Amino acid sequence: MAETSQGIDVGKKIKGRKRHVITDALGLVLAVLVTAASVHDTAGGKLLLDDLAAAHPTVSKVWADGGNQSSILNHGVGLGIDVEVVQRRTKGFEPLPKRWVIERTFG
């Protein structure tokens, strides 16, 4: 990819690209979006929800990480998808059952 498709996410200290992924409960990929790192997680999440709704109209529930804002919850409601944010309880590594599905997929 060209250098123009890359960006910098200052908050996460990432240069390059971000991968936004939605999987089913088993970790099988349903939708994926690659953006410049400068694209906010919420903006990428909204685009990904649009892709998911178009490709898999029967999906009615999505779990998202705590980085997503209320605007993505409202966007999901408009698409008929219930978006539930799964919060971390502590800093650092802690495998949470709902979040671990995505981590396994990336691994």
C-alpha positions as a printed Julia matrix, in Angstrom:
107×3 Matrix{Float64}:
   0.0     0.0    0.0
   1.08    3.54  -0.6
   2.42    5.78   2.12
  -0.77    7.87   1.78
  -2.8     4.99   3.25
  -0.8     5.19   6.46
  -1.29    7.55   9.38
  -0.37    8.14  12.99
  -2.57    7.45  16.02
  -0.89    9.59  18.66
  -2.95    8.17  21.55
  -1.96    4.55  20.83
   1.51    5.47  19.54
   0.89    3.61  16.27
   2.2     4.56  12.83
   0.79    2.73   9.86
  -2.58    1.04   9.6
  -5.34   -0.22  11.89
  -7.35   -3.38  11.44
 -11.01   -3.2   12.42
 -12.57   -6.68  12.64
 -15.93   -8.23  13.47
 -16.06  -11.98  14.11
 -18.73  -14.42  15.16
 -18.66  -16.08  18.59
 -16.18  -18.7   17.31
 -13.73  -16.09  15.99
 -14.55  -16.55  12.29
 -14.23  -13.23  10.44
 -17.5   -11.65   9.31
 -16.19   -8.21   8.31
 -12.79   -6.52   8.15
 -11.7    -2.97   7.41
  -8.13   -1.68   7.13
  -7.66    2.06   7.61
  -4.87    4.52   8.2
  -3.88    4.6   11.87
  -5.1     8.21  12.05
  -8.74    7.09  11.53
 -10.55    7.14  14.88
 -11.83    3.79  16.19
 -15.4     5.1   16.23
 -15.28    6.14  12.56
 -13.85    2.76  11.57
 -16.42    1.0   13.73
 -19.32    2.77  12.02
 -18.03    1.82   8.56
 -17.52   -1.75   9.74
 -21.07   -1.94  11.13
 -22.36   -0.75   7.74
 -20.41   -3.53   6.01
 -21.66   -6.09   8.54
 -25.31   -5.08   8.16
 -25.06   -5.33   4.36
 -23.25   -8.68   4.29
 -24.93  -10.36   7.29
 -28.41   -8.86   7.83
 -29.35  -11.46  10.47
 -26.69  -10.3   12.97
 -28.49   -8.53  15.81
 -25.87   -8.28  18.58
 -22.26   -7.03  18.56
 -19.8    -6.74  21.43
 -17.34   -3.85  21.17
 -14.36   -2.76  23.23
 -14.4     0.23  25.56
 -12.76    2.56  23.02
 -16.05    2.99  21.22
 -18.25    5.96  22.01
 -22.0     6.33  22.3
 -22.19    7.42  18.64
 -21.35    3.88  17.55
 -24.1     2.53  19.83
 -26.58    4.9   18.18
 -25.3     3.96  14.72
 -25.87    0.29  15.54
 -29.44    1.0   16.67
 -30.09    2.66  13.31
 -28.95   -0.54  11.59
 -30.96   -2.81  13.91
 -27.83   -4.05  15.7
 -27.52   -3.99  19.5
 -23.96   -2.86  20.3
 -22.79   -3.75  23.83
 -19.52   -2.27  25.07
 -17.38   -4.71  27.1
 -15.22   -2.73  29.54
 -11.89   -3.79  31.0
 -11.9    -4.14  34.76
  -8.18   -3.56  35.31
  -5.2    -2.13  33.47
  -2.89   -4.54  31.74
  -3.6    -8.03  30.48
  -6.75   -9.8   31.6
  -8.48  -12.28  29.28
 -12.18  -11.46  29.16
 -14.35  -14.11  27.51
 -16.14  -11.81  25.03
 -13.02   -9.83  24.13
 -10.76  -12.87  23.92
 -12.49  -14.04  20.73
 -11.02  -11.11  18.78
  -7.6   -11.42  20.4
  -7.48  -15.07  19.35
  -8.44  -14.09  15.79
  -5.62  -11.53  15.59
  -3.19  -14.08  17.03
